[in-house]
Amino acid sequence: MTLLAPAVADYEASADLAALLVRTPQDDALSVSAETLRLSCKCAHCTRARFDGRFPEAFPGIAITEIGDLGYGLNISFSDGHNRGIYPKSYLLSLAGCLTP
Protein backbone atom coordinates (compact mmCIF):
# COMPACT_ATOMS: atom_id res chain seq x y z
CA MET A 1 0.00 0.00 0.00
CA THR A 2 1.32 3.42 -0.98
CA LEU A 3 0.42 6.42 1.12
CA LEU A 4 0.41 9.77 -0.60
CA ALA A 5 0.91 13.00 1.26
CA PRO A 6 -1.98 15.44 0.97
CA ALA A 7 -1.59 17.83 -1.92
CA VAL A 8 -3.14 21.08 -3.08
CA ALA A 9 -5.52 20.56 -6.00
CA ASP A 10 -6.89 24.10 -6.18
CA TYR A 11 -6.76 27.39 -4.29
CA GLU A 12 -8.26 30.85 -4.29
CA ALA A 13 -8.61 33.88 -2.06
CA SER A 14 -11.87 34.10 -0.15
CA ALA A 15 -14.42 36.65 -1.39
CA ASP A 16 -13.37 39.11 1.33
CA LEU A 17 -9.64 38.43 0.65
CA ALA A 18 -9.16 37.57 4.34
CA ALA A 19 -8.25 33.90 3.77
CA LEU A 20 -6.71 31.45 1.36
CA LEU A 21 -9.09 28.63 0.50
CA VAL A 22 -7.39 25.37 -0.41
CA ARG A 23 -8.88 22.19 -1.81
CA THR A 24 -7.05 18.85 -1.73
CA PRO A 25 -7.43 16.07 -4.32
CA GLN A 26 -9.51 14.24 -1.71
CA ASP A 27 -11.93 17.21 -1.89
CA ASP A 28 -11.05 18.48 1.58
CA ALA A 29 -11.76 22.21 1.86
CA LEU A 30 -9.23 24.03 4.03
CA SER A 31 -8.78 27.67 4.96
CA VAL A 32 -5.81 29.71 6.20
CA SER A 33 -6.36 33.30 7.26
CA ALA A 34 -4.41 36.03 5.51
CA GLU A 35 -3.07 37.13 8.90
CA THR A 36 -1.77 33.61 9.66
CA LEU A 37 -0.10 33.52 6.25
CA ARG A 38 1.50 36.94 6.73
CA LEU A 39 2.69 36.04 10.23
CA SER A 40 4.10 32.74 8.90
CA CYS A 41 6.14 34.21 6.04
CA LYS A 42 9.65 32.73 5.95
CA CYS A 43 11.23 35.05 3.39
CA ALA A 44 14.62 36.56 4.19
CA HIS A 45 13.11 39.98 4.95
CA CYS A 46 10.63 38.58 7.50
CA THR A 47 13.19 36.21 8.99
CA ARG A 48 15.59 39.12 9.52
CA ALA A 49 12.84 41.30 11.00
CA ARG A 50 12.04 38.53 13.50
CA PHE A 51 15.73 38.18 14.38
CA ASP A 52 16.00 41.95 14.93
CA GLY A 53 12.79 42.09 16.97
CA ARG A 54 11.06 44.28 14.37
CA PHE A 55 8.44 41.80 13.14
CA PRO A 56 4.87 42.75 14.10
CA GLU A 57 2.90 40.48 16.41
CA ALA A 58 -0.26 40.91 14.34
CA PHE A 59 -1.47 42.12 10.95
CA PRO A 60 -5.07 43.16 11.63
CA GLY A 61 -7.14 43.69 8.50
CA ILE A 62 -4.46 42.26 6.18
CA ALA A 63 -5.79 41.01 2.84
CA ILE A 64 -4.50 38.78 0.06
CA THR A 65 -4.02 40.86 -3.08
CA GLU A 66 -2.44 38.36 -5.47
CA ILE A 67 -1.55 34.68 -5.67
CA GLY A 68 1.10 33.33 -8.04
CA ASP A 69 1.47 29.58 -8.56
CA LEU A 70 5.11 28.46 -8.73
CA GLY A 71 4.27 24.76 -9.02
CA TYR A 72 5.75 23.64 -5.71
CA GLY A 73 4.32 26.60 -3.82
CA LEU A 74 2.43 29.87 -3.94
CA ASN A 75 3.82 33.41 -3.98
CA ILE A 76 1.26 35.42 -2.02
CA SER A 77 1.07 39.22 -2.03
CA PHE A 78 -0.61 41.16 0.76
CA SER A 79 -2.34 44.52 1.19
CA ASP A 80 0.62 45.87 3.20
CA GLY A 81 2.74 45.62 0.03
CA HIS A 82 4.63 42.49 1.10
CA ASN A 83 5.08 40.13 -1.84
CA ARG A 84 8.26 38.17 -1.13
CA GLY A 85 6.83 35.14 0.61
CA ILE A 86 6.82 31.77 -1.09
CA TYR A 87 4.69 29.19 0.66
CA PRO A 88 5.47 25.59 -0.36
CA LYS A 89 2.21 23.69 -0.75
CA SER A 90 3.12 21.28 2.05
CA TYR A 91 3.68 24.33 4.33
CA LEU A 92 0.25 25.70 3.38
CA LEU A 93 -1.32 22.38 4.32
CA SER A 94 0.49 22.41 7.66
CA LEU A 95 -0.76 25.97 8.32
CA ALA A 96 -4.28 24.74 7.57
CA GLY A 97 -3.82 21.97 10.15
CA CYS A 98 -3.73 19.20 7.57
CA LEU A 99 -0.08 18.21 8.11
CA THR A 100 2.36 18.53 10.94
CA PRO A 101 5.12 21.02 10.01
VOPAGU-2260 file (C-alpha; in pm, 1 decimal, decimal comma):
REM VOPAGU-2260
SITE   aa  ch    i         X         Y         Z
SITE  MET   A    0       0,0       0,0       0,0
SITE  THR   A    1     132,3     341,8     -97,5
SITE  LEU   A    2      41,5     641,8     112,2
SITE  LEU   A    3      40,6     976,9     -60,2
SITE  ALA   A    4      91,2    1299,7     126,4
SITE  PRO   A    5    -197,8    1543,7      97,0
SITE  ALA   A    6    -159,0    1783,0    -191,6
SITE  VAL   A    7    -313,7    2107,5    -307,8
SITE  ALA   A    8    -551,7    2055,9    -599,9
SITE  ASP   A    9    -689,1    2409,7    -617,6
SITE  TYR   A   10    -675,9    2738,7    -429,2
SITE  GLU   A   11    -826,3    3085,3    -428,6
SITE  ALA   A   12    -861,3    3387,5    -206,2
SITE  SER   A   13   -1187,1    3410,0     -15,1
SITE  ALA   A   14   -1442,5    3664,6    -138,5
SITE  ASP   A   15   -1336,9    3911,3     133,1
SITE  LEU   A   16    -964,1    3842,8      64,7
SITE  ALA   A   17    -916,1    3757,3     434,0
SITE  ALA   A   18    -825,1    3389,9     377,2
SITE  LEU   A   19    -670,6    3145,2     136,3
SITE  LEU   A   20    -909,5    2863,2      49,8
SITE  VAL   A   21    -738,6    2536,5     -40,9
SITE  ARG   A   22    -888,3    2219,0    -180,8
SITE  THR   A   23    -705,1    1885,2    -172,8
SITE  PRO   A   24    -742,9    1607,2    -432,1
SITE  GLN   A   25    -951,0    1423,8    -171,1
SITE  ASP   A   26   -1193,2    1720,5    -189,0
SITE  ASP   A   27   -1104,6    1848,3     158,5
SITE  ALA   A   28   -1176,3    2220,6     185,8
SITE  LEU   A   29    -922,9    2402,5     403,3
SITE  SER   A   30    -877,6    2766,8     495,8
SITE  VAL   A   31    -581,3    2971,4     620,4
SITE  SER   A   32    -636,4    3330,3     726,5
SITE  ALA   A   33    -440,6    3603,5     551,0
SITE  GLU   A   34    -306,7    3712,8     890,0
SITE  THR   A   35    -177,4    3361,3     965,6
SITE  LEU   A   36     -10,3    3351,9     624,6
SITE  ARG   A   37     150,1    3694,2     673,0
SITE  LEU   A   38     269,5    3603,8    1023,3
SITE  SER   A   39     410,1    3274,4     889,6
SITE  CYS   A   40     614,1    3421,0     604,4
SITE  LYS   A   41     964,6    3272,8     595,0
SITE  CYS   A   42    1122,6    3505,2     339,4
SITE  ALA   A   43    1461,7    3655,6     418,8
SITE  HIS   A   44    1311,1    3997,8     495,2
SITE  CYS   A   45    1063,1    3858,4     750,3
SITE  THR   A   46    1319,3    3620,5     899,0
SITE  ARG   A   47    1558,6    3912,2     952,0
SITE  ALA   A   48    1283,6    4130,4    1099,9
SITE  ARG   A   49    1204,2    3853,2    1349,5
SITE  PHE   A   50    1572,7    3818,2    1437,7
SITE  ASP   A   51    1600,5    4194,8    1492,8
SITE  GLY   A   52    1279,2    4208,9    1697,0
SITE  ARG   A   53    1105,8    4428,0    1436,7
SITE  PHE   A   54     844,5    4179,7    1314,2
SITE  PRO   A   55     486,6    4274,7    1409,8
SITE  GLU   A   56     289,6    4048,2    1641,5
SITE  ALA   A   57     -26,4    4091,3    1434,3
SITE  PHE   A   58    -147,1    4212,1    1095,5
SITE  PRO   A   59    -506,5    4316,1    1163,3
SITE  GLY   A   60    -713,7    4368,6     849,8
SITE  ILE   A   61    -445,9    4225,6     618,0
SITE  ALA   A   62    -578,9    4101,1     284,0
SITE  ILE   A   63    -450,3    3878,4       6,5
SITE  THR   A   64    -401,7    4086,4    -308,2
SITE  GLU   A   65    -243,9    3835,8    -547,1
SITE  ILE   A   66    -154,7    3468,3    -567,5
SITE  GLY   A   67     110,3    3332,6    -804,3
SITE  ASP   A   68     146,9    2958,1    -855,9
SITE  LEU   A   69     510,6    2846,1    -872,8
SITE  GLY   A   70     427,3    2476,4    -902,2
SITE  TYR   A   71     575,1    2364,4    -570,9
SITE  GLY   A   72     431,8    2660,2    -381,5
SITE  LEU   A   73     243,1    2986,9    -394,0
SITE  ASN   A   74     381,5    3340,6    -397,6
SITE  ILE   A   75     126,0    3541,7    -201,7
SITE  SER   A   76     107,2    3922,2    -202,8
SITE  PHE   A   77     -61,2    4116,3      75,8
SITE  SER   A   78    -233,5    4451,7     118,9
SITE  ASP   A   79      62,4    4587,4     320,4
SITE  GLY   A   80     274,2    4562,2       3,3
SITE  HIS   A   81     463,0    4249,4     110,3
SITE  ASN   A   82     507,7    4013,4    -183,9
SITE  ARG   A   83     826,1    3817,3    -112,9
SITE  GLY   A   84     682,8    3513,9      60,9
SITE  ILE   A   85     681,6    3176,6    -109,4
SITE  TYR   A   86     468,7    2919,3      65,9
SITE  PRO   A   87     546,8    2558,9     -35,7
SITE  LYS   A   88     221,4    2368,6     -74,6
SITE  SER   A   89     312,0    2127,9     205,1
SITE  TYR   A   90     368,4    2432,6     432,5
SITE  LEU   A   91      25,0    2569,5     338,4
SITE  LEU   A   92    -132,2    2238,1     431,8
SITE  SER   A   93      48,7    2241,0     766,4
SITE  LEU   A   94     -75,7    2596,9     832,1
SITE  ALA   A   95    -427,7    2473,5     757,1
SITE  GLY   A   96    -381,6    2197,2    1015,0
SITE  CYS   A   97    -372,9    1919,6     756,5
SITE  LEU   A   98      -8,1    1821,3     810,9
SITE  THR   A   99     236,3    1852,9    1094,0
SITE  PRO   A  100     511,8    2102,2    1001,1
